[in-house]
């Protein structure tokens, strides 16, 4: 299946001033599409570091996404770092300048034009309803850090990413995790390809553990779910989703 990595760029994330929600969003959406998000890394706004990590991810994964660092201010260094990663120059892209001018109600200043400085040879994808396009260099997809924009832009190109989606079943169990651990271990021996998760819950009124069963084979996950339900105590399962 296709693999992916996310590089989150920004001192504000590492300092806790801004909370990163793009990672969780991308993980959920890629999983729906059948793309394996195998790594998420958060780094500061340093050009050399951005370049190093971008190139490493580009070589290791099918799709790379970056989040943050493409605004008009001095600390927005993503474009420079990605250009360095692929040994490309940075140039003013006239089509982006023209696009910005169409959307702007006032003349473009130098800060706004900075956002049109991109690596040479980059691919530009128009995003309907948004003035700033998606910039792609090699297999690296450059996204803004603002969650609303990140999400809109991803949805606009989600059809470019596809694999075999996971089938997910959830069991909400009234038993303690320690009481059902052996049953879960036995299940994995019989269904070794199953992705089984066990997540205790505190202060839940109706259940104590949420179990997740995942596979790209629907029949496989259904068989595992039925087997598990049969082996748990009769009154242990609160509900199945």
N, C-alpha and C positions, 0 to 999 in steps of 0.2 A: 504494500500500500504506500501511497505518497507520504513522505515525512515532512515535517515543518518545524521551524524554530521561531521564537519571538525575541527580539532584542528591544528592551525597554530602555530608553535613553532619557536621563534627566536627574540633575542633582535634587530637584524638588521631590522626586519619588524616594530617593535614598534618605533624605532628611525627614521624611514623614510629613512634609508640608502639603503634599498632594497625594491622595490615595489612588493607587493604580487599580482601575477596574477593567482595563482593556485586556489584561491577561486572562481573566476569567471568561470574559465575553468571547475571546478568540478560541479558547480551549473548547467551549461549548459548541460554537458554530463549526469549527473544523471537525469535531467528533461527529456532528450530524452529517457532515459531508463525506466521512470516511477517511479523513486525513489525520495521520498520527502527529499530534503536537508533542515532540519529544524533548524540547528544552525551552525554558524561559529564563532569560538573563537580564538583570537590571544593572546598568552601568552609568557612571557620571558623564557629564558633558566634556569629554576630552577627545580631540580629533584622532590622535594616534590609537587610543583604545577603541574608539568606534570603528576605525579602519580594521584593526586586528580582529575584533570579534565578528564584524560583518563578513570578512573574508573567510574566517574559520567556519562560520555557519553556512555560508554560501557553498563551500566545498563539501560540507557534511550532510546537508539536507536538500530536499527537492524544492521546498518553498521557504523563503525567509521573509519575515515581517518585521518592520521597525515601528516603534511608537514614540513620538515626541521629537523635539529638537529641529523643527522645520519652520519656525516662525520668523518674524522680522527683527528680533533682538540679538544682542551680542552673544548670548549664550546658546543660540540655536546653531549647532555645529554638525547636525546629522548629514546634510548634503556634502559638506567638505570631507567628513570622515568616510562616507561611502565612495566619493570620488577617489580618495586616496587608496581605499581598499582595492580598487580595480585599476589603479594607475591611470586615472582619467583627469582631465582638466575640468574646471568649473567654468561655465559660461552662462551668459544671460540668454534665456530662451525667449525669443521674440513672440512666439505664439502664446506663451504664458503671460507675457506683458500685455499683449492685445486682449487676452481673456480678462485679465484683471482690470484693464481700463474699461471694458464693457460693463463690468459689474460695479465699478467704483463711481461714486457720485462726485468725486473731486480728483484733481490731477494726482498721478502716482508720485510719491516721494521716494527717496532712496531706500527707506526702510521697507516699503512695500516691494520695491524692485528686488530687494535682497531675496525675497521668497521665490523669485523667478530665476535665481542662480542655481543651476542643476548640473550634474555630471554630463559631459558630452556623450552623445549617443544614447541617452536615456529614452525609454519609451514613455509616452504620455497617454494616459487613458482619461477621456472625458467622463466626468461624473455629473449626471443630470441634476440640476438644481443647486450645485455647489460650484463656486467660482474657482476653487483650487483643484486641479486634476490629481490623479494618482500617478506618481512617478515610479518607474520600474527600471532598475539597473541589473542586468543579468537575471537572476532569480530572486532579487531582493525587492520587496514591495514596501515603499516608503509611505507611512501613514502619520497623520498628526496625533498628538497626545490627547487632545480634547476628546473625551469619550463619545460625545454626540456625533462628532465628525468621523471619528474612527469607525464607529458602527455603521453610519450611513455609507461611508466609502466601501467598507467591506461588503455590505449587502449588495452594493452596485456591481461588484465583480465576483461574487461568490461562485458563479457558474464556471469560473476558470479553475476551480479546485474541486476535484472529485476523486473518490475512491469507493470502497464498499462500506456503507455506514454500519455502525454498531447497532445491535438490537439490545435494549436495556429492559430488565425487569427489576422491580423493587419489592422486597418483602419487609414488612414492618412486624417485628417479633417482640412478644412480651417477655421472653426469657432474657436472662443476663447473658452477656457475651461469653463469659467463661463456661456457662452451662451448655452452650451449643458449639463450642470450639471444636470438639472432636467430630461432631456431625459435619461441620464445614470442611475439616481436613479430609474426611472420608470422601466427601463429595468431589473434592479436587483430585483425588486419586482416580476417581471414575471419569471425571470430565477435566482432564489436564489442560485443555485449551480454553477453559472458562476463565474469564476475568471476574473474580469474586471479591467484593469489598464488604467490610463489616464496620459499621459506624455507630458506636454507642451514643445514646441520647440521654441527656440529663433533664429532669423536670418535664418530661413528656408524660401526659396523662395516660395515654393508651398503649404505648409501646416503649421498649427499652433499647432496641437495636434496629437500625435500618440496614438491610442487606441489599447489595446490588449485584446482579448477575448480568454479564455482558459477553456477547460474541457477535461476530459478523455473520454467523450461521443461525438463522432464526429457529430452525428445528432443534439445533443443538442447545440453545439457551432455553427453549421451551421444555425440552426433556430434562435438563438440569433443574429447572424450576419445579417441575412436577415431582421429581425425585426428592428434592429438598423438602417440599411441603409434606410429602408422605412420611418423611423421617422425623420431622419435628413433632413434638407433642401436639395432640389434637387441638388444644386451645391456645397454642403458642402463637399462631399467626393472626395478627390483627387485621391486616389486609394485604393484598397483592396488587401491584400496579404494573 
